[in-house]
Amino acid sequence: MTLRARLALTVVLTAVPLTAAAAWVRAAFARQAVEDAMAEFALAYMDAGGRERCEADPGRFVFDAVRAAPVRRDGPGGPPGDPRRATPGDPRAGEPVEPPPGEPRRPDERPRDGEPVGPAGPGFPRGPGPHGPPMSSPRRGPMGPPAVEGPGRATRIYAYRADLASDNAFAPRVPEGLARAFRAGDERAGAVWSEGPLEGRQVLVRTPWVDGPCAALLVQRVHVEPASATRSFVLAAAALAAGLLVAVLAAAGPLVRRIRRLEADVARSAASRYREPVAGGTGSDEIASLARAFDAAGADVRGHLDRLEARERTLRDFVANTTHDVAIPLTVLQGHLVALRDAAAAGRAGDPRAVHDALEESHYIDCLLRNLSAAARLEATSADLDRRPVDLGALVERVAARHRPVAEGAGVVLEHAVPPTPVVADGDVTLLEQAVSNLVHNAVRYHRAGGHAAVVLETAPRDAAHFVLRVLDDGPGIAPDELPRVLDRSYRGREARTRAPHGAGLGLSIAKDVVDRHGFRLSLAAREGGGLVATIEGPTTAAPREAAPAPASA
């Protein structure tokens, strides 16, 4: 459902109960006004002589507005020649007149002198009993609404004592609801009244004279609301709802247009991989805030995409650049194995040098694959490491044991030394072991036969909360001008290029990256007497009950 349709439906669903509530309130106020008018009319009538007539003959007292209306000379009168019919210029026009003696009084005439007001007078068909109340009149028709509109034209008044008993035997019984309100002390109470097809209101009024036959008055009045009034109210309510609907739709027009423009801007920004900003962010309303939020989210997505693309490009380039480095030692290893196979087929003993070279190449391939795995993991995880307490002494022993056979094959003596108490640091055991392995591998691979290499772990001399791990060798070392650059990826020193021309230049750069991510420090320095010292320093932690396990590949 569109926003406009939703707003229109909301207005309609709101207008219907509001109109019904307004109609109910209007009807309630109208009923209140009618009941107030009826009570005031009854009290005014009693003050104008009705009380005296009621107290003089309470058994026959009843007020009927139709019978009490006097006939004047300018009224309808009788047949032509009737003295009550006014003639043009008659100075008596407007004066009340009495009908001729013996002539029945018309229902719209006032009572004659001495004739009681109420059901005993002539001219009204009566109900049951000799003094029954009038049941119909020519002015009403058979129980129909009064033919003459106006205040009091369809009103009846009955008198009751304080106990709500009437001396007039034909007075209606006071409804129970009105009686309860009267006994509770209310000055007046109203309710619905109906008599045959007639409907109206009835009000029980407490009079100022609390004793006697006129302590309470029951006022009944036919109340018919003109159809024009109801029609006017319905039309007014419909016009109000229509105006409200038009106003809401008119106000929603600019809002809908701005939302559609924002939708188009977001789609265009997404199509450009969020490189184009989302327009409409100027202003202080909610749509402008939404546009700014979309723009900020697009910028975050764009940055994330750029990082992913850069990482993918780096990994792609890295794999492409290292494929050749993996293929070369594998080809060399295959050549040595073919030579050994041919010698075995000819019944000759294998060349020990070929076996040595094959082992060295297999070790190099193993180290290279480990470095590729470490590099891929470092590229894939920006800063999240699987940090656990690592026993550095056990780590050094594993690395030395792994490289000692290769060192012996190359004629290099590899030794290690660790403290008697555990030295523990928080870190990723797999990456830390790979970093130390790279340093030891370089110390052995780029050494000469008869040389020495060592891995030494100890705590700092002046700070036992820090460890110092050194990898030392007495080999050719690195030229001083190359030391700042050998930690860069793919850079290889002159000596390394000479002794192992197909190296990848990954070992030291990966070790530097791993050490930096752990918050440790890696430094390279020339050793006195020749050789190189690689040092890793960092903080220690309390020894755990169980240190991190060794990598599965160890």
N, C-alpha and C positions, 0 to 999 in steps of 0.2 A: 504494500500500500504506500502510495506516495505521501510526502509530507502534507501537501495541500489537502488531499483526500482525508488524511488523518485529522487535520485541523478542522475541516468541515464537519466530519462525523463527530468530533468532540464538541463543536459548537451546537450541533443539533441535539446530541444527547444531553448537553447541559441546558439548552433552552427549554426542552420539553418538561423536565421536572421543575425548573424555575418558573415556567409559565403556570404549571399546575399549582405550585406553591403560592404564586401571586394571586391566582384565582381563589385559592382557599382563604388567603389573608383578606382579599377584597370582600369575599362573601362573609367572612367573620366580622369585618368592620361594618358591612352593610347590615347584618343581623343586629349588631350592637346598636347602630344608629336607629334602626327601626324599633328596637325594644326601648331605647331611651325616649324616642318620640312618643311611643305608646304610653309609657309611664307618665311622662310629663302631661300628655293630653288628658289622661284619666284624672290626675290630681287637679289639673286646671278646671276640668269639668266639675269635679266635686266642690272645688272652692267657689265656682260660679253658681251654686244653687243645687248641685247634685246631691250634696250631703243632706240638705234639708229634705229633699224629696225621698232620699233613701231612708232616713230616720223616721219620716212621717208614715211611709207605707213600705217597709222592707220586704214584705211578702210579695209585692208586685213590682219591685224595683228591678229594672234592667234598662240599659241604655243601648239603643241601636242607632247608629249614625244615619242610616237610610231614613228611618222614620222621623228623626229629629230635624231633618232638613226642612226649613220653612219654604213656602211658596211665595214668591213676590210677584208684583204686577207685571214685571218685565220678564217673568218666567213663562213656561209653556202654557199655563192657564188651562181653561176648559174649551168647550166648543165656541164657535163664533157667537158673540153677544154675551159671553160670560163676563161678569164684572171684574173677574180677576185678570182677564187679558188686557194688557196695557194697550192704549191707543197712542198714535203719534202725538207728542206734545202733552200727554197726560201728566199733570204735575204730581200725581200719586204713584208714578212709576217707581218701582223699587221698594214700595212699602209692603209689608206682609199683610195678607188678608185671610179671612176665615171663609170657608165654604158656606153656602146657604144652609140654613137649619134643615136637618133631615137628610142632607146629601152625604153619602159616604165620602170619607176623606181619602184623597189619593195617597198612595204610599210615600210620595216624596214631599207631602205637606207636613208642617209641624202640627203637634197635637192641638186640638181645640181647647178652649177654656174649660177647665174641669175634667178634661179627659186625661187619664194617667198615661205617662210615657211608659211603654213596655208592651208586653204581649196582650194586655187586656184591651187595647184600643182597637177600633174597627179598621177594616181595610187590609188585614194581614191574615192569610190562611194560617191556622194554628196547628200545632202538633198535638200530641195526645193530651187530654185533659182540658178543662175549661179555660185554663190560662197558659196553655203551651206556648212556647216561643215561636216566633214566625219561622217557617221553614222555607219560604220562597217569597219573592216579591216581583212585581212587574219590572222594577228597575234592575233586578239581578237576573231574572229568568229563573228557571227551576234550579236552585242551588248554584247558579252561575256566578261569576265575578261581578262586582258592581258595575253598572253602566256609567257611573259618574266617577271620575278619578279625582283624587285630592285627599288632603289629610282628613282622616276620620270618616271617610265616606263608606268604609267597609269595616267599621269597628264596633264591637259590642263590649259592654262593661257589666260585670256581675259583682255584687257585694257579698262579703262573708264576714263572719265574726272572727274573733281572735283564735278560736279553735278550728277555723276554716270550715265551719258549718254555715250554710246560708239559710235565711228565712224564706227565700224563694225556693219552693219545692222543685222548680224546673231549672234551677241554676245547675250547670254541669259540675261534676265532681272535680276538685282540684287534683291535678296529676301528682303522683307520689313524689316525683323528683322536685317539683316546685314546693310541695308541702315540706319536704325535708329541709330545703334551703330556707323556707320561711321560719320553721321552728329553730333552725340554727342561728337565726338572728339577721339574715340577709334582708336588706331593704327591698330588694326586688330580685326575681329570678325568671328566666325565660326558657321556653322550650318550643318545639315544633307543634303546630296545631293543624288538624285536618278534620273536615266534616264532609263526608261524601267525596265529591270530586274537588272540593275546595281545600286549599292548603294555605298556611300562613304561619304566624307566630302568636304565642300567647305568653303574657307576662303577669306574674303575681306580684302586686305592689303593696307594700306596707304603708298605711295612711298615718298621718300624724295623730289622729284620734284613735287610740289603741283599744278603747272600750266601745261597745255598741255594735250594731249590725253592720257597720261600714269600716271595720278595722282593717280589712284587706279587700283588694279589688283584683279581679281576674279580668284582664283585658285581652280580647281576641280580635285579631285583625287578619283579613285576607291580604296576603302579600304576594303579588305577582310582579316579578321584575320584567320590565319591557324587553321584548326580544331585541330591540335595537341596542339596548345597553349591553347585553351579552355579546351581540355581534360586534359592537364597537370595541369591547374589551379584547375579544379574540383577534380582531383585525389589528389592534394596537400591539398585542403580544407578538403576532406573526410579523408585523412590520419591524418591531424591535429585534426579533431573532434574525430576520433577513438583513437588517442593517448591521448587526453584530457579525453575521457571517461574511458580508461584503467587506467589513473593516478588517476582519482577521485574514481573509484571503488577500486583500490589498497589502496588508502588512507582511504577509508571508511571501509575496512575490519577490521582493529584493533578496530576502533570505534564501529562497530556493535558487535564485540565479547565482548568488555567491557560492552556495554549496555545490552547484553544478560546475562552476568555474574551478572551484577547489578540486573537485573530482577529476576534471580534465588536467589540471596542473600536476596532480599526483601521478596520474597515468603517464603523462609526458615525462615526468622525472624518472619514473620507474623504467620507461623505455630507454632512457639514456643512461641506465645503470646508476641513477641518482646523481648524475653529474650536473644536471640542471636543477637549480633551486626551485622550490615551490613558491609561487607568487601568492599575494594576498595576505602577507604577514604584517602589513601595516594596519594599525588601529588598536583599539583596546577592548573590542568585544570578543565573544567566545569563538567566533569563526576565525578571527585573526589569530587568536591564541592556538586554535587547532592547526591553522596553516603553519605557524611557527613550530609547533610540535612535530608536524609532518616533515618540515624542513630539517629539524634537528635529528629526527630519526633517520631520514635519508642520508644525512652527513655521516652518521654512525655506520649505516649499512655500507655507504661508499668507502669509508675508511677500512671497514672489515674486508670488503671485496678487494681493495688495493693490497691489503696485507696478504690475503690469500693468493692473489695473483703473483705478488712478489715472491712469496714462499714457493709457490709452484714453479715459477721461473728459476729460482735458485736451485731447487731440487733437480729440475730437469737439466739445467746446465751442469750441475754437479755430477749427476749420473752419466751424462754424456762425456764429461771430461775424464771420469775415472774408469770408464769401460775399457779404454786402451790400457790403462795401468793394470787392470786385473788380467786382461788377455795376455800381456807380455810374460809375466811370471808363470802363468798357466802353460803357455807354449814352451817355455824353457823346461818346466817340470815334465811335460810330455816328452820332450827330446831326451832328457836323462833317462826316463823310464823306457823309452824305445831302445836306447843304447844298452841298458841293462838286460832288456829282453833278448836282444840279438846276441849278446855275450852268453847268456844262459842257453840259447838255442844252439850256439856253436860249441858249447861245452867249455867255454872259458870262464874264468872267475870275473866277477863284476869289478869294474873300476871303483875303488874306494872314493876317489874324488867325485865321480858321478853320483854316488850315493849321498855324499856330503852335500853336493850342490842341490840335489833333489830335496833333501830334508830342509835345506835353507829356503828354497823356493816355496815349499809347502808351508813353512812357518811364516814366510812373508805374506802368502795368500791369506792365511788365517788372520794375521794381524790386519791386513788390508780390509778384509770383510768385516772384522770387528769395528774398524774405524768407520766404514761405510754405515754400519748399523748405528753406531753412536752418533754420527753426523746426521743421519736421517731423524733420529730421535730428538736431537737438539734442535733441528729445524722445525719439527712438528710440535714441540712443546716450548712455548715462549719462556716460561719461568717456573712451571710446575714440575717439581722433582719429587721422587718417592723418597722423602727424607726419613731415615731411621738411624738409630745409633749404630755406628760401624766400628768394629774392632780393627784399628789400623794395623796392629801387629800381625793379626791373622791374614789381613789383606796382603801385607808385604811378603809373608811366607808363601802365599799362593802364587804371587807374581814371580817370585824368585824360582820356585819349583817349576813353573811352566817354562821359563826361559833358560834354565840351567842346561838342559840337553842341547839346545841350539848353541848356547855359548861354548859348551865343551866341543861341539863339532867345529866351531870356528876358531878354536884354540884360545878362547877367552875364559878367564877364571871369573865366575860370578859368585859373589858372597852377599850375605845380608846380616843385619843386626837389629834386634828389637829389644825394648826394655823388658824387665821381668814382670812388671805390672802392666795390665792392659791400658792402652791409650785409645780412648773412644772419642769419636766426633760424629756429629749429625750430618748425614749426607745420603746420596743415592749410591748404594754399594756398587752397582754395575758400572755406572759412569766413572766413579772414582777409581775403580780397579782398572778400567780401560785407560784412564789418564796416566796412572803409574806404569801400566804395561807399555804404553807408548814411549815413556821416558827410558825404561829399561831396554826396550827393543832398539831404540836409537843408540844407546850406549854399547850394545853388543854388535849390532849390524854394521855400524860405521867405525868399528875398531879394527885393529890389526892382530894377527896371531901372536900369542904370548902376552897379550894385554890383560888388564884387570878392570873389573867393574864391581860396584857395591851399591846396595840399597840399605840405608841407615835411617831408623826411626828413633826419635828421642823427643823429650820435652824441652821447651825453651830454657836456656840457662837461667834467665832472670824472671821467668814467668811460667810456672808449672801448668797454668791453665791454657797454654798454647803448645801445639806440637810442631815439630820440624822434621820433615821427611826429605832426605837428600838421595839423589842418584848420582854417583861419581864414577868417572872413568879416567884412565890415563892415556886416552887415545889422541888423535890429531886435534880434537877440539873444533872450535868455530872461530873464524877470524873476527876480531873485535868490531870491524865495520859492519859485519853481517848479524851480529847478535840482536840488534833491535828489530830485524826483519824476519828472523827465522820463525817467529810465532805467528806470522801471517799465513793464511791458508794458501796452499800450492807453492809457497816459496821454499826453495831448497838451497842450502849452502853449496859452495864450490866443491868442498871435499865430499859432500854427500852425492853430488851429481857425478863426481869422478868414480867413487867406489860403488855406487848403486844407481846407474843412470836411468833406470825405469821406475824410480820411486815416485809416489804421488804427492809428497809434501803435505800430508794430512796429520801426521802424528802429533807434532808440537802444537799446531793450531787447535786441534780437538782438545788436547790436554789443557791449553790455555782457556778455552771456552768452558770446559767442565769446572775448572778451578774457580773461574770468575763467577759462575752461576752459584757456586756453593759459598761465595763470600770469602774464599781463601785467596792466597797470593802465590803466583808462580814467577820465579826469577831464574835467569841463566847467567852464569858467570864463568870466566876462564879459571882453571885450576892451576895453582902454582906447580911448576914442573911439567905442565902440559895436561891437556884433557879439559873436561867440562864438568861443571857442577850445576845440576838442576835442583831447585829447592822449592818445596811446597810448604807453606805455613798457614796455620789457622787455629781457631779456638777448639778446645776440647770440652767434653761434657762428662757428667758423672757416669761411671761404668754401669751399664745395665745388667740385669740378671742374665739376659740372653741377647747377644748382639745380633745384628742383621746377618742372615745366612749368606753364604757365598753364592755367586751367580751360578746358574745351572751349567753354563758353558765352561766354567772353570774346571 
